[in-house]
Amino acid sequence: MSEQENIQPVFSLDKIYVKDVSLEVPNAPKIFLNREQPNIELNINFNTEQVEDGVFQTVIHAEVNAKIGEEQMFLIELDQAGIFQLKNIPADQIELIKNIECPNMLFPYLRETVTDLTTKAGFLPVILAPINFAYLYQQRQAQESAKTATIN
């Protein structure tokens, strides 16, 4: 292997998997008789941590909570994960890749799993809207900057 090949940047997705999943339909079968549209709440967060040198795991945690009034229709909790290789990448770019690109690559799989779970649970498919992870990263950075400014 030449010296040039050793310094080439590497960014690859090695594995995609569901790390944890839970589906609850506590009011079945009665809930299926209700024809009202549910109110669906989505809470989502993610984390990327180093597993070993140049190898990172990103996990997107999503909670999809559907209710009709106060009555629980279903609750899905899902951890969609991926293993990424990040090697020979400048330090300032690694943070952007970990916080934007990695979750962007995993989100379609999370969406598909939520759609499949709601369909298999007997409900109309829930198709999550796209998420702007760049915006979420900017928000997180702004919050951390505000905390630092408050402390100082």
C-alpha positions as CSV (number, residue, x, y, z in Angstrom):
1,M,0.0,0.0,0.0
2,S,1.4,3.4,-1.0
3,E,1.8,6.3,1.4
4,Q,-0.8,8.2,-0.6
5,E,-3.4,5.4,0.1
6,N,-2.7,5.6,3.8
7,I,-3.8,9.2,4.1
8,Q,-6.9,9.0,1.9
9,P,-10.0,10.0,4.0
10,V,-12.4,7.1,4.7
11,F,-16.1,7.6,5.5
12,S,-18.1,4.5,5.2
13,L,-21.2,2.9,6.7
14,D,-20.3,-0.7,7.6
15,K,-23.5,-1.9,9.4
16,I,-27.1,-0.8,9.9
17,Y,-29.2,-2.4,12.5
18,V,-32.1,-2.1,14.9
19,K,-30.5,-1.9,18.3
20,D,-33.7,-1.9,20.4
21,V,-37.4,-1.7,19.5
22,S,-40.6,-1.7,21.5
23,L,-44.2,-1.5,20.3
24,E,-47.1,-1.1,22.7
25,V,-50.8,-1.2,21.8
26,P,-52.3,-1.1,25.3
27,N,-55.9,-0.5,24.3
28,A,-56.3,-3.2,21.7
29,P,-58.7,-4.3,20.4
30,K,-61.0,-1.4,21.5
31,I,-58.7,1.2,20.0
32,F,-59.3,-0.2,16.5
33,L,-63.0,0.7,16.7
34,N,-62.1,4.4,17.1
35,R,-62.1,6.1,13.7
36,E,-60.7,9.4,14.8
37,Q,-57.3,10.7,13.6
38,P,-54.7,10.3,16.3
39,N,-52.4,13.0,17.5
40,I,-48.9,11.7,16.8
41,E,-45.9,13.0,18.7
42,L,-42.3,12.3,17.7
43,N,-39.4,12.8,20.0
44,I,-36.0,12.1,18.5
45,N,-32.4,12.4,19.6
46,F,-29.1,10.8,18.6
47,N,-25.6,10.1,19.8
48,T,-22.4,9.1,18.1
49,E,-19.6,7.5,20.1
50,Q,-16.3,6.1,19.3
51,V,-16.1,2.3,19.5
52,E,-12.5,1.9,18.6
53,D,-9.9,3.9,16.6
54,G,-11.6,5.2,13.5
55,V,-14.9,3.3,14.2
56,F,-18.0,5.0,15.5
57,Q,-21.5,4.0,16.4
58,T,-24.4,6.3,15.8
59,V,-27.8,5.6,17.5
60,I,-31.0,7.5,16.7
61,H,-33.5,7.1,19.5
62,A,-37.1,7.8,18.4
63,E,-40.4,7.7,20.4
64,V,-43.5,7.8,18.3
65,N,-46.5,8.3,20.6
66,A,-50.1,8.2,19.1
67,K,-53.1,9.2,21.1
68,I,-56.8,9.9,20.5
69,G,-57.7,12.4,23.1
70,E,-56.2,10.9,26.3
71,E,-56.4,7.3,25.1
72,Q,-53.2,5.7,24.0
73,M,-53.3,4.3,20.5
74,F,-49.7,3.0,20.3
75,L,-46.2,3.8,21.5
76,I,-43.1,2.9,19.5
77,E,-39.6,3.3,21.0
78,L,-36.8,2.5,18.5
79,D,-33.0,2.7,18.5
80,Q,-31.8,2.6,14.9
81,A,-28.0,2.2,14.8
82,G,-25.1,2.2,12.4
83,I,-21.4,1.5,12.5
84,F,-19.2,4.0,10.6
85,Q,-15.6,4.2,9.7
86,L,-14.1,7.7,9.9
87,K,-10.4,7.6,9.2
88,N,-7.9,10.3,8.1
89,I,-10.6,13.0,8.3
90,P,-9.7,16.4,9.6
91,A,-10.9,17.0,13.2
92,D,-13.1,19.9,12.3
93,Q,-14.9,17.7,9.7
94,I,-15.4,14.7,12.1
95,E,-17.9,16.6,14.3
96,L,-20.0,17.5,11.2
97,I,-19.9,14.0,9.9
98,K,-20.8,12.5,13.3
99,N,-23.6,14.9,14.0
100,I,-25.1,15.4,10.5
101,E,-24.1,12.8,7.9
102,C,-24.3,9.7,10.2
103,P,-27.8,10.4,11.4
104,N,-28.8,11.5,7.9
105,M,-27.8,8.1,6.5
106,L,-29.6,6.1,9.3
107,F,-32.9,8.1,9.3
108,P,-34.5,6.5,6.2
109,Y,-34.1,3.1,7.9
110,L,-35.7,4.4,11.1
111,R,-38.6,5.8,9.0
112,E,-39.1,2.5,7.3
113,T,-39.1,0.5,10.6
114,V,-41.7,2.9,12.1
115,T,-43.9,2.5,9.0
116,D,-43.6,-1.3,9.1
117,L,-44.3,-1.5,12.8
118,T,-47.4,0.7,12.6
119,T,-48.7,-1.3,9.6
120,K,-48.0,-4.7,11.3
121,A,-49.7,-3.4,14.5
122,G,-52.9,-3.0,12.4
123,F,-52.8,0.8,12.0
124,L,-52.4,3.0,8.9
125,P,-48.8,3.4,8.2
126,V,-47.0,6.3,9.9
127,I,-44.5,8.0,7.6
128,L,-42.2,10.3,9.5
129,A,-41.3,13.6,7.8
130,P,-37.7,14.2,7.0
131,I,-35.5,15.6,9.7
132,N,-32.9,18.3,9.1
133,F,-29.9,17.0,11.2
134,A,-27.8,20.0,10.2
135,Y,-30.4,22.3,11.8
136,L,-30.5,20.1,14.9
137,Y,-26.7,20.2,15.2
138,Q,-26.8,24.0,14.9
139,Q,-29.4,24.2,17.6
140,R,-27.3,22.0,19.9
141,Q,-24.2,24.1,19.2
142,A,-26.1,27.3,20.0
143,Q,-27.5,25.8,23.3
144,E,-24.0,24.7,24.3
145,S,-22.6,28.2,23.5
146,A,-25.4,29.8,25.5
147,K,-24.6,27.5,28.5
148,T,-20.9,28.3,28.3
149,A,-21.7,32.1,28.1
150,T,-24.0,31.8,31.1
151,I,-21.3,30.0,33.2
152,N,-18.6,32.5,32.3
